Amino acid sequence: MTDKQKIIVIGNGMVGHKFLQNLVDTNQVDKFDISVLCEEPRVAYDRVQLSAYFSAKSAQDLTLVSEGFFENNNICVKLNCQAIEIDRGAKTVLTQTGEKLNYDKLVLATGSAPFVPPIPGHDRPHCHLYRTIEDLEAIKASARLGKVGVVIGGGLLGLEAAKALNDLGLQTHVVEFASRLMAVQLDDAAGALLKEKIQKLGVTVHTSKNVQRILDGGQSVHKLEFAGGDALEADIVVFGAGIRPRVTLASNSGLVLGPNGGIKINTHCQTSDPAIYAIGECAALNGKVFGLVAPGYLMAKVAAQSLSQSGYAQFKGSHTSTKLKLLGVDVASIGDCHARTEGAVVYSYLDGAQQTYKKIVLDQDQSRIIGAVMVGDASDYQNLLQMALNKSALPAQPESLILPVIKAVKESLSAALSDKTQICACYEVSKATIRRAVQDGAKTLQDVKSATKASTGCGGCSDLVSDILTQELASVKAPAKAAKPVKVFDPASVADSTKICFCAKVTKGQISQAVQGGAKNIDDIKEATKAVTGCTGCKVKVQKIIEHELKNIERNPTPQALPDISRNDRVCFCQMVSKGEICDAIQAGARDLGAIKQTTYASTSCGGCTDKVVEIMETKLEEIVEGVS
């Protein structure tokens, strides 16, 4: 029997697993009895890199789960286990095998499902979805028997599927209902250029085509009939016409849905039932569904903190800008790329020789960027995205942002970003954190990744991180004459009273005390002192203090005699308790550590002051026995 709260997580995709990883990383997992219901026959894998499965990668290469993760953390994972009913009154989940599981808290990470147009013949043999590794296995099997493949859908998912068919050596066609590819993200000019570049790679694109039915083919397995009478034959059909949030389970249980789909959540990722959370592609905040990895990861963090009461993060929405490579072509889209905002001003540039297209959309005052599109060259994506998100001031000639101007102007864009600018959305890493990592010794992108975790999630910020690294290395090597030389932070030379985290007002002494009390990593320090929970600019310094203190403990494992301190000296920094207050508690009747904790709250947070409190207690008790006042 256990008195731990029971958590059931429905779904073990990328976001569902990130929720579990957050509980593990913040040492909260032991507080709960956790069960994970995974509909697929394997645990979480990188769905973003799904097409890489055809490039000699195995399913194991795509896994996101480290060896022994579930066993070592006492998490029960059930594979091939589909949840079919939620009884909110009884707080139970029913599976397809008839098993009924109790929960105290429920996390819905059901993700999304491919949209299949209701076309007669859509369920014929060799007609496939493109969502899971099992779907890809089925596509591979069909590809061995055919020569021609067609993808219905010319959006992000459809073009990823087209790459998969192309990689399998099939003559590949893309059929899109709209007048251009990626109609949501691209304008007409960008869509036309993308179509031209893709067709040069051997993929035939058919736009403005409405598939009416799928029938037996003459030369191939299938014949797709279009409105207007023309047709296309293929041996394999793959549906890549977008995705829809999976909300049936939530809807059937009476949870409120968003007006445009998705399960309605608040900023803590709670649904209309406070005991049930929803994260990832199945969730909707303020009527908006976020179908990208970074917002899903942020939701996972928020839900983990809210459920375990270990933090105060909130999900207030996220941008849905995106940068990716489709069939080898760089494509990016930011904000209001269609210039639908009233009074919007557009600058665009088409390089026919290089086959690149760039567009920026400015607000009515031409004071900031509100949208952008790039095809063929997306190297400016991160700079333009940060300018849009931070409402950065524009140069006197905004067109210089996309025109092939001199290199020095281009490099100045990332240099102009403030230190508070968030560079990595997946791990909430600021420019200041990256700069400090370089100042403290990081020399390569991998060094920065190791020190800050920036660019280790979706990887979309890699270019900008590299730019900041290059700029900071240059400033370290050749500082301005008037500038002071960059000093490497050395914990051994810093006084305990020195403030390290200005957001939470945490000193070096408090961090050292927490390590001496058992903290081993950044997440332990966050929980014990609240350091690194604000702008995260102190992250590198905190990590160095941790490493310094752990080395001291390793060198001096035997506790040293504690120095004598005066009555007014503070013993517990977390609760601001002095030696005098502890002595007064003992004089009033407290006779053990538990009683002192209850009376003064000393040693109830990070525990780093426990040795001092015990020594003071023992000394004071001896004085009482000996009759010393």
HELIX and SHEET records of a PDB file:
HELIX    1   1 MET A   14  ASP A   25  1                                  12    
HELIX    2   2 VAL A   29  LYS A   31  5                                   3    
HELIX    3   3 ARG A   47  PHE A   54  5                                   8    
HELIX    4   4 GLN A   60  LEU A   62  5                                   3    
HELIX    5   5 PHE A   69  ASN A   72  1                                   4    
HELIX    6   6 ILE A  133  ALA A  143  1                                  11    
HELIX    7   7 LEU A  156  ASP A  167  1                                  12    
HELIX    8   8 ASP A  188  LYS A  200  1                                  13    
HELIX    9   9 THR A  248  ASN A  252  1                                   5    
HELIX   10  10 GLY A  280  CYS A  282  5                                   3    
HELIX   11  11 VAL A  293  SER A  308  1                                  16    
HELIX   12  12 TYR A  381  LEU A  389  1                                   9    
HELIX   13  13 PRO A  398  LEU A  401  5                                   4    
HELIX   14  14 LYS A  407  ALA A  415  1                                   9    
HELIX   15  15 LYS A  431  GLN A  439  1                                   9    
HELIX   16  16 LEU A  445  THR A  452  1                                   8    
HELIX   17  17 SER A  462  LYS A  477  1                                  16    
HELIX   18  18 PRO A  491  SER A  493  5                                   3    
HELIX   19  19 LYS A  508  GLN A  516  1                                   9    
HELIX   20  20 ILE A  522  THR A  529  1                                   8    
HELIX   21  21 LYS A  539  ARG A  555  1                                  17    
HELIX   22  22 LYS A  579  GLN A  587  1                                   9    
HELIX   23  23 LEU A  593  THR A  600  1                                   8    
HELIX   24  24 THR A  610  VAL A  625  1                                  16    
SHEET    1   A 5 CYS A  76  LYS A  78  0                                        
SHEET    2   A 5 PHE A  32  LEU A  37  1                                        
SHEET    3   A 5 GLN A   5  ILE A  10  1                                        
SHEET    4   A 5 LYS A 105  LEU A 108  1                                        
SHEET    5   A 5 ILE A 276  ALA A 278  1                                        
SHEET    1   B 3 ALA A  83  ASP A  87  0                                        
SHEET    2   B 3 THR A  92  THR A  95 -1                                        
SHEET    3   B 3 LYS A 100  ASN A 102 -1                                        
SHEET    1   C 2 SER A 112  PRO A 114  0                                        
SHEET    2   C 2 ILE A 243  PRO A 245 -1                                        
SHEET    1   D 5 CYS A 127  LEU A 129  0                                        
SHEET    2   D 5 ILE A 236  PHE A 239  1                                        
SHEET    3   D 5 VAL A 148  ILE A 152  1                                        
SHEET    4   D 5 GLN A 171  VAL A 175  1                                        
SHEET    5   D 5 THR A 204  HIS A 206  1                                        
SHEET    1   E 3 VAL A 211  ASP A 216  0                                        
SHEET    2   E 3 HIS A 222  PHE A 226 -1                                        
SHEET    3   E 3 ALA A 231  ALA A 234 -1                                        
SHEET    1   F 3 ILE A 263  ILE A 265  0                                        
SHEET    2   F 3 ALA A 283  LEU A 285  1                                        
SHEET    3   F 3 LYS A 288  VAL A 289 -1                                        
SHEET    1   G 5 THR A 322  LEU A 326  0                                        
SHEET    2   G 5 VAL A 329  GLY A 335 -1                                        
SHEET    3   G 5 ILE A 369  VAL A 375 -1                                        
SHEET    4   G 5 THR A 356  LEU A 362 -1                                        
SHEET    5   G 5 VAL A 345  ASP A 351 -1                                        
SHEET    1   H 2 GLN A 422  CYS A 424  0                                        
SHEET    2   H 2 VAL A 429  SER A 430 -1                                        
SHEET    1   I 2 LYS A 499  CYS A 501  0                                        
SHEET    2   I 2 VAL A 506  THR A 507 -1                                        
SHEET    1   J 2 ARG A 570  CYS A 572  0                                        
SHEET    2   J 2 VAL A 577  SER A 578 -1                                        
END                                                                             
